[in-house]
Amino acid sequence: MADNTDDDQTDVLGERLVLGTGFTENERAEIVERFTALGKRLRSFPPDSVELRLSVKNRGRAEQKVTLECRLARVDPLVATSAEPELPAALTEVRDDLIHRLDRLKTRRDPRHDRPHRP
């Protein structure tokens, strides 16, 4: 039996990612592929508890702003933004920022980090 974990994560991203203002469905496959590393970070959450929304304002202009919002069950929304003028760079920046935020969230929630420090 083949391990299709990466395919499962791509499917979850494809299903849970909402393309908001400034994006079209024709761009979905490329965006999902670019966000594969993000899908790997979302593995520890039930797929039906994950909501992702990507939007861009003033696309292609100097004041372009890309926003990636992640909603998880029982967690305040995580929001990553980028003002990078090039869309691929902006997508990479919001992906990496959200990965960083998820890593920090996981560290805070990990019970091993709740123990008092012993010298």
Secondary structure, DSSP 4 states (H G I P E B T S, - for coil): ----HHHHHHHHHHHHEEE-TT--GGGHHHHHHHTHHHHHHGGGS-GGGEEEEEEEESTTSTT-EEEEEEEETTSPPEEEEE--SSHHHHHHHHHHHHHHHHHHHHHHH-GGGGSPP--
